[in-house]
Amino acid sequence: MARETPVRRSRRPAQARRIRRDVPIAYHYQLRELLRAAILRKDYAPETRFPSEHELCRTYQVSRTTVRQALQALVREGLLYPVRGRGTFVTQTKILEGLATNLSFYDDMRARGIPVTTRVLTYEIEPAPASVAMPLGIRPGDNVFKVERLRSVGRSPLLTVTSYLPADICPGLEAAKLTTRGLHQILREDCGIVPARAVRSFEALPATPEDARLLKIPAGAPVQHIESVVYDEAGVPIEFFIARHRGDRTKFQFEIVQRAAPKATAGGRSAGGRR
């Protein structure tokens, strides 16, 4: 949640921040560029309130329509975000998530020393619908654990994740443990099950009203929708999860490894020919 702290002002000379009126460039475009530069210079601290429309009108001597156009553009870029009734705030730096070394968000953040807080929203046993049974390799109607969690970094909610596991996979799984430990950590340490690999799909989607409520973002804002099937060392599916990441706070890094390099021929081309 954004904290109400004083706005950090730019230290640059006032004349460097003026709108130029002697060039044929739209005022809202000039203002957007000036404000973007100030944000990227860290003149305004992340999660602090940005100057109001009235303040910006007075500072830059432009109309409210011009200010509104500039702010809306910066919100679309993910540099600012509105909070109803409180104003506009500076977005936190995006969290980089690595997908090449860790299968779970919790393990990835812990490995990099980033503290994560977890709130368990749902913890129950229910019959698996077909959309869950198929990736888990079980029959529709078989019981599964359904665990829905809200993960936050610092004061900001970052993602929701709904995990489904066969109900007999880990009898010691308890909701209370999930607030202080990662699910994969519990599987490894308490149940002797080692998550070994995962198959994932990524899709950019607009935030639903439920996303907006939990992640504190506007409905329709971009979210990263991820579906994943996690397998143990024997290749047995142990978890199917659906995660919804804030698009303005996360980006993903992939590592691509060539399994077997094509053999070069005498002519210098690969044996497979041109691509």
N, C-alpha and C positions, 0 to 999 in steps of 0.2 A: 504494500500500500504506500502511496506517495506520502512523504512527510512534509509538513508545512514548515519549511525553513526559509530564511531570507534569501532573496535572489542574489546571486553573485554577479556583480556588474563587470562589464568589460573594462580593462585598463587602457585600451587603445584611445588615442586622441579622438575627441568628438568629431572633428572634421573628417576622419577616416571612415566614419559611419554614416555620412550624409548620403541622401538620395541625390544623384546627379540629375539635374533638370535641364541640362544643356545637351543631352544625348537622346536619340530616338529609341530608348529602351524602356519598356513598360515599368512603371513604378513597382508593381507587385513582384515582378521578376527581380528587380534590383534589391528589393527588401528581402525577398526569399534568400538570395545569395548572401547578403550581409548577415542575416540571422543564422543561416547554415554555417557560415564561416565561424561565427561566434560560438556556436554549439560545438563544432569540431575542435576549436581551440580550447575547449573546456572552460570558457568564460562563465558558463552556467553549469553548476554541478549536477550530475545525474540525480534524478528523483527529487529535484527542487522545482518550485513553481516558476514558470516562465512569466515574463512581464505580460500584463493584461493587454487587451486590445486598446483600451484607453491610454495606457502608458506608452504603448508603441506608437499610437497616433501622435501623441504629444512629442515623443523623442524624435521621430522621423518626419514630422510635419506632413503626414499623408492621411488620406481618408480611412474610415473604418472598413470600407469595402476592400481597399488595397491591402490593409493589414489582414483581413480575414482570408483573402485569397492566398497570401503568403503563408499564413499559419496552416491552412488546409493542405497546402502542398507539402509542408514539412511533416504534417501528421501522416500523409500518404507515404512519405519516404521512411517513416518509422523513427524520425528524430525527436518528435514530440508526441504526446498522447493526452487527450482531454479526460478530465474527471468531472462528471456532472456536479454542478454546484460548488466546485472548488477551483476550477481554472484549468490551465494547460501546464503539463509537466514535461521535464526533459527525460528522455528515455535512457535507461541503463545501457551500458555497452553490452552487445550481444554475447551470450554464452556460446562458446565453441564446443560442440560435442564431437568427440572422436568415435568413429564407428569401426576402426580397424583393430582395436586392441581389447575393448570391453564390450560385453553383451548387454550390460545394464547401465542405465543412467546413473544410479546410485554409485556403482563401482567406478564409473568414469569420473564422476565428480570427486569421490573420496581419494582416488589416485592422484588427483591434481590439487588436493587440499582445499577444495571448495565446499563449505558446509551446506548441507541440504536439510530442510525440515519437511516432514511428511505428516499429512493429516489423512487418516483412513476415513473415507466417505461411506463405503459399503464393504461389508464382510459377511458373506452368506454362502450357503450351499443351495444350488438350484439345478433343475434339469437342464442339460445342455441343449440349446437350439441347434438346428442343423448347421448354421453358420459358424458355430463354435466347435461342434462335434467333428466336422470334417477336417479342419487343420490339426486337431488333437488326435485324430485317428481313433475316435471312440464312436459309440452309437448315439444318435439323437435320443435324448431322455436320460442318458447316463448322468449321474451327479458330478458336478464340478464345483470347485471353489470359485467364487467371483469376488475379486478384491479390487475395489476402486480407490485410488489414492490421488491426492493433490500434493504436488511437489513444489517447493518454493526455494529460491536462493535469495538470501538476504530477506528483505521485506516484501519481495515481489513473487506472486505465484507465477510459475513457469510452465507447468504442464499438468495435465491429468492423464492417468494411465489406468486402464481397466484390464486386469489380468484374469485369465481363466486357466485353472489347473485341474486335472483329474482328481476327484475327491479323495482317492485312496493313495495319492502319491506321497503325501507328507502329513500323517496324522497329527504331528506336533505343531502344525502351522496355527498361529494365534494372532489375532488382530493387534494385540498390545505389542507384540514383537516388531510389527511392521512400522511403528512410529520411530523406532531408534535404529533399525537395521534394514538393509536391503533384502528384497525377496530372494535374490540369487544367493546372497550371503547365508540366509537361513536354510535354503535348500542344501547348500554345500556343508555347512557346519552342523546343522541339526538333523538333517535327513539323509546325508551321505549321497546326495544327487548333485552331479557336477554339470552345470550348463556348459555345453561345448561349442555349439555353433547356432546360428540363427539365419533365417531367410526373412527379409523385410521388403516391404513396399512403401513408397513415399508418395504423398499426393498433397498438393496445396488446395485447401478448401476454405470457404468463408466460415467464420465463427458462428455457431448456433447461439440462441439465447442462453442455453445452459453453459456453453463455453464462456460467453460474455460474463455471466454471473460469477463463475468460479475463477476465471483467469483475470478478471477486472479489465476487460478490453471491450471495445464497442462491438455489438453484433454486426457480423459481416466483415470484421477485420480478418486478415489472413492468418490461418493456423496451418501448421505442418501436421498432417494426419499420417500416422505410421501404423501399419499392421505388421506383426512379427510372430513367427513360429520359432520357438526355442527348442533345441534338441539336446539330449544328454550324450554322453560319450558313446553309447551304443546306437545312437541314431533314433531314439524313441522321443516323440514329441512330449514335452513336459509343461509347456506354457504357450498359450496364445494370448497376445495382448494387443490392445488398441490404445495408442497414445495420441494426445492432442497438444502440440507444443505451440506456444505463442510465437507467431512469425516475426514480431518486432524485437524479440529477445533472444532468439536462438538461430544458429546456423550450424550446418553439418559439414564435417570434413571426412572425405573418403580416401582410402589408400588403395590404389589399383596395382595389383601385382601380376606380371606376365607369368603364367604357369610354365610354359615351355616356349622359349624363343624360337621362331621359325629359322630353319637352317638356310644359310646364304648359299647361293649357287655361284658358279664361276663368273657369271655375268653381273653379279652384284645384287640381283633381286632375290627375295626370299623364295623358298621352294613353293610357297603357296601362290606365287604370282603377285601382281599388283593389287592393292586394295582400293 
